[in-house]
Amino acid sequence: MKGRFFLIMLSVLIFDHFTKYRISTTMALFDAIEIIPGYLRISYVRNSGVAFGLFDGHPSPWKAYILAAMAVVAVVVILVYSRRMPMERNLLQTALAVTTGGILGNFFDRIMHGSVIDFIEFHIRDSFHWPTFNVADSAITIGIAMLLIDTLKHTDHDVSQEKADPLQQ
């Protein structure tokens, strides 16, 4: 990961930790502040599981370390993939940088606290409630969406190239 992509990854990581620090130092655990009544709250919770709170209730002294190890493997795979892909694929490299920043944000939480600080809570009155998340989770989701867009963009390009080049048929 080169220059500006490293800065993107670092920016995501710093912003994630800044927001988590602010929440953990200004709110008590399980406190909530309604931002948009009936739709958006800032709620300070800790998640010892993975996405959407999966495995949160599973007690194991090794869980944080196993999840942290999985994050390390994911980051290594992303970095190797990034190095093998052309730097000119800006959307792809940005997607990988954003995703890596998010993964590292949650990784450092697990290592330092044994859980991840979550605080963004979307809901629609009492009828729908999205699991509480954080900046790192958002970055991972946005990065994966960007990766899918890049993949679709380049798949269409590759297919049209094959059809246009009779020597490849």
Buried (B, 14 or more C-beta within 10 A) or exposed (E): BEEEBEEBBBBBBEBBBEBBEEBBEEBEEEBBBEEEEEEBBBBBBBBBBBEEBEBBEEEEEEBBEEBBEBBEEBBEEBBEEBEEBEBEBEBBBBBBBBBBBBBBBBBBBBEEBBBBBBBBBBBEEEEEEEBBBBBBBBBBBBBBEBBEEBEEEBEEEEEEEEEEEEEEE
